[in-house]
Amino acid sequence: MTEHISYVSTRDPDAIEITYSEALLAGLAPDKGLYVPTQIPSLNDAEIRSLVGMPYTKVFHTVNEKFVGNDIPRKDHARLTEAAFRSDKFPDAIEGNITPVEEVADGILIQELSLGPTAAFKDMALQPLGQHMNYVLSRKNESLRILGATSGDTGSSAEAAMKGLSGVSLTMLSPATGMSPFQKAQMAELSGGNIQNISVNGRFDDCQAMVKALKMQPEFADLGAVNSINWGRVAAQVPYYVYGYLQAVDGNINKPVDFVVPSGNFGNVLAGHIARKMGAPIRNLIVATNENSVIDTLIQTGVYRRPSEAYVTSSPSMDITVASNYERVLVDIFPDDPAKVKAYMQVFEQKGEVSFEEFGVPNDILKQLGFMSGQSSHADRLDSIRWAHQNGRLIDPHTADAVTVARKIRAERGDDNTPIVCMSTALPVKFESTMHEALGCTPIRPKRFIGLEERTKTLSDFDIINPGDSSTLASFVRNHR
Ligand SMILES: *Cc1c(COP(=O)(O)O)cnc(C)c1O
């Protein structure tokens, strides 16, 4: 029997409980908090041991189901899991392993999370999220319109996951400039049917502001979300930490492991934190940032400070000013005290800066919880891409941020034999110009991406709107099925 599990908003003092499927369709809570489980389910040693040598689908089913509870019957959950990770969606899986872990050198390992349809780790969560949403909606005989904004990888990944599903339609805003031609082409290829692409004459922040503004209108209040504030995404990322762990220790299941996670919105690393709370023997979760180092500063100093704007970097999927999912860690810092979480977030939202100290919490609390951090520059990225290449491995610029931090920590710690696993969040093929700058050549494309830009040239362009033009956006969304 699966256990019952329920969810509450991080900011709700009345702790109004909802189910997994309600959290899945809701996105943000009405009080602007994020949904978190009332209790973290546990994964005991015997269960971890029983997963040694099992395929990813088995690990996913076992771990993810604990967050779904009895909301989706077991055999349906198993079927949706098979559909999400079907082998034709992961054509480059290695002997059926869709997220393999391999050592590069010096005890630094890489977990490849980017073998899915759009070559970014977001597929690992969005594929099952699409299946779960569609299942829950069709059972209720309902449909859901989703509006999202992307700076790059979320767009195509969400579209690939939702394409053709009868219960959902997706409208995605993307900035007219800033995305790579490859990323635009990936989205263009998915346009049509239940997928609508709109290009905003501005930047990612403009897209996001338009999504927020539209959702404030009563008519659009029930639009769904696919960004990483959706609990369904976090829950779908926890299993790959368990699976990565098992590979890194090669069956020796009491041995600890460190993970280094290239971070933007803090969704990926939060899933690692949840896996650790469940009982996976993860020692440190090491957050790697690029020049947008908000979270590095937070972990090192206890001060969460929003910069006035994000730097444009060569690991663009991490170019953020705020890390929304970080709010979910606050429930461990202010246990059973949602009013404190709310007050802390309000100080941040109003002043653009907040410290633990002003809430009576030690400034190194995140370190005490097992987080570490570091940052990487453009030059560091190029250096780590070359280092990995010399050791026989191609890595993308985001993964290079993680590898940079892993190498620094490895050097500082000396001979610590705890494996350090870097999460690979995209394939190098998505960022050809930086790869060329580092190595003097571009990576060979996986077969499915050969000729991508050429074959999408003939497809119709995205609809274009101006920043702030919410009435045109409203009519696009209204007229989309
Ligand atoms: C989205 C993304 C990230 C950041 O992940 P978060 O969950 O937002 O921290 C890192 N790398 C790549 C390639 C991404 O697409």
The ligand as a MOL file (V3000), in Angstrom:
LIG
                    3D

  0  0  0     0  0            999 V3000
M  V30 BEGIN CTAB
M  V30 COUNTS 15 15 0 0 0
M  V30 BEGIN ATOM
M  V30 1 C 17.4770 24.8930 -16.2460 0
M  V30 2 C 18.9290 24.5990 -16.3550 0
M  V30 3 C 19.7940 24.7090 -15.2450 0
M  V30 4 C 19.3150 25.2240 -13.8980 0
M  V30 5 O 18.4900 24.3260 -13.2280 0
M  V30 6 P 17.6540 24.7960 -11.9300 0
M  V30 7 O 16.7880 23.6590 -11.5990 0
M  V30 8 O 16.8790 25.9980 -12.3970 0
M  V30 9 O 18.6310 25.1470 -10.8750 0
M  V30 10 C 21.1110 24.3450 -15.4020 0
M  V30 11 N 21.5860 23.9350 -16.5870 0
M  V30 12 C 20.7970 23.8170 -17.6800 0
M  V30 13 C 21.3930 23.3720 -18.9810 0
M  V30 14 C 19.4430 24.1220 -17.6030 0
M  V30 15 O 18.6660 24.0210 -18.6890 0
M  V30 END ATOM
M  V30 BEGIN BOND
M  V30 1 1 1 2
M  V30 2 1 2 3
M  V30 3 2 2 14
M  V30 4 1 3 4
M  V30 5 2 3 10
M  V30 6 1 4 5
M  V30 7 1 5 6
M  V30 8 2 6 7
M  V30 9 1 6 8
M  V30 10 1 6 9
M  V30 11 1 10 11
M  V30 12 2 11 12
M  V30 13 1 12 13
M  V30 14 1 12 14
M  V30 15 1 14 15
M  V30 END BOND
M  V30 END CTAB
M  END
